[in-house]
Structures are given as C-alpha cells and as structure tokens.
Amino acid sequence: MHINAGFAALTAAIVLAPPLPAHKDSSDFLSAEVLQLVAVIVTSTIGTAVILYFLKRFMEIRPKPEEEQLGMDLIEHAESAY
C-alpha cells in the first residue's frame, strides 16, 4: 500500500518534471529516476519481508477461519460493528 505513493511520485517526476538547465541530456535524469524507483521497490519489499518474518515468529498473522466468519471486531474488541 505505502509503496504506491513513492512509486506514483517518482513516476510523476519522470513524466512531468522539466529537465534542469545543467542537465542537457535527459537520459541522466531518467536513469536516476528509474534507479530511485527500483530502490523504492527493493527497500519496501525487504522491509515488509523482515517485518512479516518477526511478526510470524511472535503472533499469528491470519485469523482462524471461524474467527474471520464471526467478525474481527467482535474477536479483537468484544463488540460488533454491525
């Protein structure tokens, strides 16, 4: 979810930003932006994997099917939302 904002901002910068006067060749700008996109994707993927690894070691990530059917608001907060 959070990767979308970084990805959208960098993609918009590639498409919409005018080249700086010091950089006449736009391929330098484009390659730098693509490298940043790759860095955002890699960082987000590794960070998510590390967080999920530790969460799975100490707690359940998914609820049991019967808990999901009953409703997570009832399971987590002991009250019904509907």
N, C-alpha and C positions, 0 to 999 in steps of 0.2 A: 504494500500500500504506500509506504513512505517513499519508495524509490520513484514513484510516478512523478512527484513534484520535482525532484532533481533531474530526472530524465526530461521532463517537459521544459524546464527552464533552460537546460543546456541545448536542447534541440531548437528552442526558440532563438537562443543566442546565435546558433549556427545559421539559421534561416534569416533572421531579422536584423541582426547587428551589422552596421556598415563596417567595412574594413578600416582600420586605423591608418592615418597617413604614413606612419613609419613602416607599416607592413604593406607594401605594394602587392606582394604575392599573397593571394587569399588562401593558397594551399597550406601555408604555415598555420594560419588561423584555423582552417578546417581540421587539419591533423591534430592540433592542440585540443580542439573541442571534442573530436572523436575519442582522443585519449582520455579526456575527462569523463566522457560517457562510459567508457569501459571501466574506468576507476570507480565510478559510482556503482555500476552493476556488480563488480567484483567485491567491493567493500560491503555493500548491502547483503550480498549472498553469504559471504564469510561471516559477517556479524550475526545474521539470522541463524546460520548453522550452529555457531558457538552458543548462542542464547538457547536455542532449542535443545542442544545437547545437554546443557546443565539443567534446564527445566525438566527434561525427561528423566534425569537421574534422581530428582528430588520430589517430583509430583507427576500426576497423570496429566497429559496434555488434552486428551479427548475424554469426554464424559462417557459413562456406560450407556448403552442404547436405551435402557429403561429410564435412566435419569434424563436423557435427552427428550424422551417421549413425555415424561412428566412435566418438564419445563425447567430450564436452568434458573429462572428467577425464583422458583419455589425451592430448588435444591440449594442455591447459594444464599438466598436472603430470607427463606421461610415465609415468603408471601407471593401471591400470584399477581401478575401484571395485567391479566385479562379477566 
